[in-house]
Amino acid sequence: MGEANTEQASGETGGAAALVEEAAKKSGLLWLALPDLPQPRAAWHVWHDGSAYVLTGGDGEQPLPGLPEAGRVTVTVRSKDKGGRLVTFEAACAPVEPGSELWDEVAPLVAKDRLNAASHEGQLERWAEHSWIVRLTPDGAPAEAPGSYDAGYASVRPVPTPATTAGPRPRMFGAKRRRADR
């Protein structure tokens, strides 16, 4: 009987790991509960080889104060279809050292997904000098997954920012507007 429980727990952990990986691969954003911040922050990421890689720091990059120094963070992944919370898990944080084998593998992947960079020339060198790529590795079973959400959860409001859209709002041609878009 003990072996069956071990196999079931192992299967659930494997299923949870698959859920985290699939959700993170499909979603462009992670919500990170950072130390000393009152609410989670959105962060774009690249999923590679079982971990999420997040770029922070430096001029023009996403501000995630405290992430490079954090040992662990709580990560929430949203559903790409509906935009709602899909899974929440704890992740171990580790900065990727510039010049290391992992840096040489991951930095070009992050650069490829950094579509709105001011300049791609010398980008990796600037990141090595002024920014951090932080590896977020899921650690343990998810705290929340579909069917197990905390009933007292409050929605996360975006962080106030002076950023605005440079031009007029995009137009929708031939598509039906969602209720949320009205």
C-alpha positions as CSV (number, residue, x, y, z in Angstrom):
1,M,0.0,0.0,0.0
2,G,2.9,2.4,0.8
3,E,4.3,1.8,-2.7
4,A,1.0,2.7,-4.4
5,N,0.8,6.0,-2.4
6,T,4.4,6.8,-3.4
7,E,3.7,6.1,-7.1
8,Q,0.5,8.2,-6.9
9,A,2.4,11.1,-5.2
10,S,5.1,10.8,-7.8
11,G,2.6,10.8,-10.6
12,E,0.9,13.9,-9.2
13,T,4.2,15.7,-8.9
14,G,5.1,14.7,-12.5
15,G,1.7,16.0,-13.6
16,A,2.2,19.2,-11.6
17,A,5.6,19.7,-13.2
18,A,4.1,19.2,-16.7
19,L,1.3,21.7,-15.9
20,V,3.8,24.3,-14.7
21,E,6.0,23.7,-17.8
22,E,3.1,23.8,-20.3
23,A,1.6,26.9,-18.7
24,A,4.9,28.7,-18.6
25,K,5.8,27.8,-22.2
26,K,2.4,29.2,-23.5
27,S,2.2,32.3,-21.3
28,G,4.4,35.3,-22.1
29,L,4.1,36.7,-18.6
30,L,4.8,35.5,-15.1
31,W,3.6,37.3,-12.0
32,L,6.4,37.4,-9.4
33,A,5.8,38.0,-5.7
34,L,9.0,39.9,-4.9
35,P,10.4,40.6,-1.5
36,D,9.5,44.0,-0.1
37,L,6.8,44.7,-2.7
38,P,3.1,44.9,-1.7
39,Q,1.8,43.1,-4.8
40,P,3.2,40.8,-7.5
41,R,4.9,42.2,-10.6
42,A,4.5,41.1,-14.2
43,A,7.6,39.8,-15.9
44,W,8.2,38.5,-19.4
45,H,10.3,35.4,-19.5
46,V,11.8,32.7,-21.7
47,W,11.1,29.0,-20.7
48,H,14.1,26.8,-21.4
49,D,15.1,23.4,-20.1
50,G,12.8,23.3,-17.1
51,S,13.3,26.8,-15.9
52,A,12.1,30.3,-16.6
53,Y,14.7,33.0,-17.4
54,V,13.9,36.6,-16.5
55,L,15.9,39.6,-17.5
56,T,15.9,42.6,-15.1
57,G,18.0,45.7,-14.3
58,G,19.8,48.0,-16.5
59,D,18.6,50.9,-18.7
60,G,15.3,50.1,-20.4
61,E,14.8,46.7,-19.0
62,Q,12.0,45.5,-16.8
63,P,12.3,46.6,-13.2
64,L,12.1,43.7,-10.7
65,P,13.6,45.1,-7.5
66,G,15.0,42.4,-5.2
67,L,14.9,39.5,-7.7
68,P,18.6,39.1,-8.3
69,E,19.2,38.9,-4.5
70,A,16.1,36.7,-3.8
71,G,16.6,33.1,-2.9
72,R,12.9,32.1,-3.7
73,V,9.9,33.8,-5.2
74,T,6.3,32.8,-5.6
75,V,5.4,32.6,-9.3
76,T,1.8,32.8,-10.8
77,V,1.2,31.8,-14.4
78,R,-1.9,33.0,-16.2
79,S,-3.9,31.2,-18.8
80,K,-3.1,32.4,-22.3
81,D,-6.7,31.7,-23.3
82,K,-8.7,33.5,-20.6
83,G,-5.9,35.5,-18.9
84,G,-6.8,34.2,-15.5
85,R,-4.6,32.6,-12.9
86,L,-3.7,29.0,-13.9
87,V,-1.0,27.8,-11.5
88,T,1.1,29.2,-8.6
89,F,4.3,27.7,-7.5
90,E,7.5,28.4,-5.5
91,A,10.7,28.9,-7.5
92,A,14.3,28.9,-6.5
93,C,16.2,32.0,-7.9
94,A,19.7,31.9,-9.2
95,P,21.4,34.7,-11.2
96,V,23.1,33.4,-14.4
97,E,26.7,34.5,-14.4
98,P,27.9,36.3,-17.5
99,G,30.5,34.3,-19.4
100,S,29.3,31.0,-18.0
101,E,28.3,28.1,-20.2
102,L,24.7,28.6,-19.1
103,W,24.9,32.4,-20.0
104,D,26.2,31.5,-23.5
105,E,23.2,29.1,-23.9
106,V,20.4,31.3,-22.5
107,A,21.3,34.9,-23.2
108,P,20.8,34.5,-27.0
109,L,17.4,32.9,-26.4
110,V,16.4,35.8,-24.1
111,A,17.7,38.4,-26.7
112,K,15.7,36.7,-29.4
113,D,12.5,37.1,-27.4
114,R,13.4,40.7,-26.4
115,L,11.5,42.1,-29.3
116,N,11.1,45.8,-28.3
117,A,14.7,46.5,-27.3
118,A,16.0,49.9,-28.1
119,S,19.1,48.5,-29.9
120,H,20.1,44.9,-30.5
121,E,23.7,45.9,-31.2
122,G,25.9,45.1,-28.2
123,Q,22.8,43.9,-26.3
124,L,24.4,40.9,-24.7
125,E,27.5,42.9,-23.6
126,R,25.2,45.6,-22.0
127,W,23.3,42.9,-20.2
128,A,26.5,41.3,-18.9
129,E,27.6,44.6,-17.5
130,H,24.3,46.2,-16.3
131,S,21.6,43.6,-16.0
132,W,20.8,40.2,-14.6
133,I,19.3,37.1,-16.1
134,V,17.7,35.2,-13.3
135,R,16.9,31.5,-13.5
136,L,13.6,30.6,-11.8
137,T,13.4,26.8,-11.2
138,P,10.1,25.4,-9.9
139,D,10.7,23.8,-6.6
140,G,8.1,21.3,-5.2
141,A,4.5,20.9,-5.9
142,P,2.4,23.9,-7.0
143,A,0.8,25.9,-4.2
144,E,-2.3,26.4,-6.4
145,A,-3.5,24.6,-9.5
146,P,-6.8,24.3,-11.3
147,G,-9.4,23.2,-8.8
148,S,-7.4,24.2,-5.7
149,Y,-7.5,28.0,-5.6
150,D,-7.6,30.0,-2.4
151,A,-11.1,31.5,-2.1
152,G,-9.7,34.7,-0.5
153,Y,-7.6,35.6,-3.5
154,A,-7.8,39.2,-4.6
155,S,-7.1,40.2,-8.1
156,V,-3.7,41.7,-8.8
157,R,-3.7,45.3,-10.0
158,P,-1.0,46.5,-12.4
159,V,1.8,48.5,-11.0
160,P,1.3,52.3,-11.7
161,T,3.6,53.4,-14.6
162,P,4.1,56.5,-16.6
163,A,4.3,54.4,-19.8
164,T,1.6,55.0,-22.4
165,T,0.9,53.8,-25.9
166,A,2.7,55.9,-28.4
167,G,0.0,56.1,-30.9
168,P,-3.7,55.5,-31.2
169,R,-5.3,52.3,-29.9
170,P,-5.1,49.4,-32.3
171,R,-8.2,48.9,-34.4
172,M,-10.0,45.5,-34.6
173,F,-11.2,44.6,-38.1
174,G,-13.5,41.6,-38.6
175,A,-13.2,40.4,-35.0
176,K,-16.0,40.4,-32.4
177,R,-15.1,42.5,-29.3
178,R,-15.0,40.7,-26.0
179,R,-17.1,42.0,-23.1
180,A,-13.8,42.9,-21.4
181,D,-12.8,45.1,-24.3
182,R,-15.9,47.3,-24.2
